[in-house]
Amino acid sequence: ARLEAGTLSGFGVGDDAIQRGTLLHELAGKLLESNPENGKPQNDWAGMDQAALFAWIDTTWPSLLAEYGAQYLLPGFEAARNGLLHTGRQAVSQLVEHLKKAGVTRVEVEKVVTGVSLGEGELNGRIDLVAHGEGGAAVIDLKLGGRARREKELVQNRHLQLAVYGHLLRETEKIDPSVAFFIF
């Protein structure tokens, strides 16, 4: 029959950093999202203790897997699925604690900013989180890994992505935000 491996041969659906990052990003976003009609949080994340937060995660996790990471539901992915859930619990708990300590009262998730002139062109962007509180606002970019490199960027003031996001907010909303990476 002269069958040969096709171009997709050997390409499996698996567990990779991009997929894990997407799932963790969606988990944090779903917790922190606001009601588009009134701007109030969909979930009382600021009022949740750790047990309530973990219960929310356990309830939300299956639908996130079904929508964004169905391969984790397949046989053989139990360890990866459970490890990712553990990482999600710990990371989202830490993120919520940081937000609480910073006095954050409102978070914009996946904020789209468009139409900012830059030279002959135009800048547009989607900011992972914009956290608002009495002390001002902060741009937070969610990342899975790369902590040492990102800390070095912040210390050396070379965080181009965050600087662009800050510029977009200054130009569109007259907000001069602080910037931060959150590493899952």
C-alpha positions in Angstrom: 0.0 0.0 0.0 3.1 2.2 0.4 1.6 4.1 3.3 3.8 6.8 4.7 3.6 9.0 7.7 1.8 12.3 6.9 2.8 15.8 8.0 0.8 15.4 11.3 2.4 12.1 12.2 4.1 12.4 15.6 2.2 15.6 16.4 0.4 14.8 19.5 -1.9 16.9 21.7 0.0 17.1 24.9 0.9 19.0 27.9 3.0 22.1 27.1 3.7 25.5 28.7 1.5 27.4 26.3 -1.5 25.2 27.2 -0.8 25.3 30.9 -0.4 29.1 30.7 -3.7 29.5 28.9 -5.6 27.4 31.4 -4.1 29.3 34.4 -4.7 32.6 32.7 -8.3 31.7 32.1 -8.7 30.5 35.7 -7.4 33.8 37.1 -9.5 35.8 34.6 -12.7 34.0 35.4 -12.2 34.7 39.1 -11.4 38.4 38.7 -13.7 39.3 35.8 -16.3 42.1 36.4 -19.9 42.3 35.3 -19.8 44.3 32.0 -23.1 46.1 32.9 -22.2 47.5 36.3 -18.4 46.9 36.6 -18.7 45.0 39.9 -16.8 41.8 40.4 -18.6 38.6 39.2 -17.1 36.8 42.2 -16.3 38.2 45.7 -12.7 37.2 45.4 -11.7 39.9 47.9 -14.0 38.4 50.5 -13.0 34.7 49.9 -10.8 32.9 52.4 -8.6 30.2 51.1 -11.1 27.4 51.6 -13.8 29.4 49.7 -11.3 30.2 46.9 -10.3 26.6 46.6 -13.9 25.5 46.5 -14.6 28.1 43.7 -11.5 26.7 41.8 -12.7 23.1 42.2 -16.1 24.0 40.9 -14.8 26.1 37.9 -11.9 23.8 36.9 -13.9 21.1 35.1 -15.6 23.6 32.7 -12.2 25.3 32.0 -10.6 22.0 31.1 -13.5 21.1 28.8 -13.3 24.5 27.1 -9.5 25.2 27.0 -7.7 21.9 27.7 -9.8 18.9 26.8 -6.6 16.8 26.3 -6.1 16.9 30.1 -9.3 14.9 30.4 -7.9 12.0 28.4 -6.5 8.9 30.0 -2.9 9.3 30.8 -3.1 13.0 31.6 -4.2 12.5 35.2 -0.8 13.6 36.7 -0.6 16.6 34.5 -4.2 17.6 35.2 -3.8 17.2 38.9 -0.4 19.0 38.9 -1.9 21.9 37.0 -4.9 22.1 39.4 -2.4 22.3 42.3 -0.4 25.0 40.6 -3.7 26.9 39.8 -4.8 26.8 43.4 -1.5 28.0 44.8 -0.9 30.7 42.1 -4.4 32.1 42.1 -4.4 32.2 46.0 -1.1 34.1 45.9 -2.5 36.5 43.2 -5.6 37.2 45.3 -3.5 37.9 48.4 -1.3 40.3 46.4 -4.4 42.1 45.2 -5.9 42.3 48.7 -2.7 43.6 50.2 -2.4 46.3 47.5 -6.0 47.5 48.2 -7.3 46.5 44.8 -11.1 46.9 44.6 -11.6 46.3 40.9 -9.8 44.4 38.2 -10.3 44.7 34.4 -9.5 41.4 32.7 -8.2 41.2 29.1 -8.7 45.0 28.7 -8.5 45.9 25.0 -7.0 49.3 24.3 -6.9 50.5 20.7 -6.1 53.6 18.6 -3.0 55.0 20.2 -0.9 56.9 17.8 2.8 56.1 17.6 4.8 57.8 14.9 3.1 56.9 11.6 1.3 53.9 13.1 -1.1 52.9 15.7 -0.7 50.8 18.9 -3.3 48.4 20.1 -3.1 45.9 22.8 -4.9 43.5 25.2 -3.8 43.9 28.8 -4.1 40.8 31.0 -5.2 42.6 34.1 -5.6 46.3 35.1 -6.0 46.5 38.9 -7.6 49.6 40.4 -7.5 50.7 44.0 -7.4 53.9 46.0 -3.7 54.2 45.3 -4.1 54.2 41.5 -3.9 51.5 38.9 -1.5 48.7 37.9 -0.9 46.8 34.7 -0.3 43.1 35.5 0.9 40.7 32.9 0.3 37.0 33.7 3.2 34.6 32.8 3.9 31.0 33.3 7.6 30.9 34.1 10.6 33.1 33.3 10.7 34.7 36.7 14.4 35.4 36.8 14.4 37.0 33.4 11.4 39.1 34.1 12.7 40.2 37.5 15.9 41.3 35.7 13.8 43.3 33.2 11.9 45.1 35.9 15.1 45.9 37.9 16.8 47.2 34.7 13.7 49.0 33.5 13.6 47.0 30.3 10.1 45.6 30.5 9.0 46.7 27.0 5.6 44.9 27.0 4.6 46.5 30.3 5.9 49.9 29.2 3.7 49.7 26.1 0.7 48.7 28.1 1.3 51.6 30.5 1.6 54.0 27.5 -1.7 52.7 26.1 -3.5 53.5 29.4 -1.8 56.9 29.8 -2.9 57.9 26.3 -6.5 56.5 26.4 -7.5 56.9 30.0 -5.0 59.3 31.5 -3.9 56.6 34.0 -0.2 56.4 34.9 -0.1 52.8 36.1 2.4 50.8 38.1 3.6 47.7 36.3 4.1 44.1 37.4 4.5 40.5 36.1 2.7 37.8 38.0 4.4 34.5 37.5 2.2 31.4 37.9 
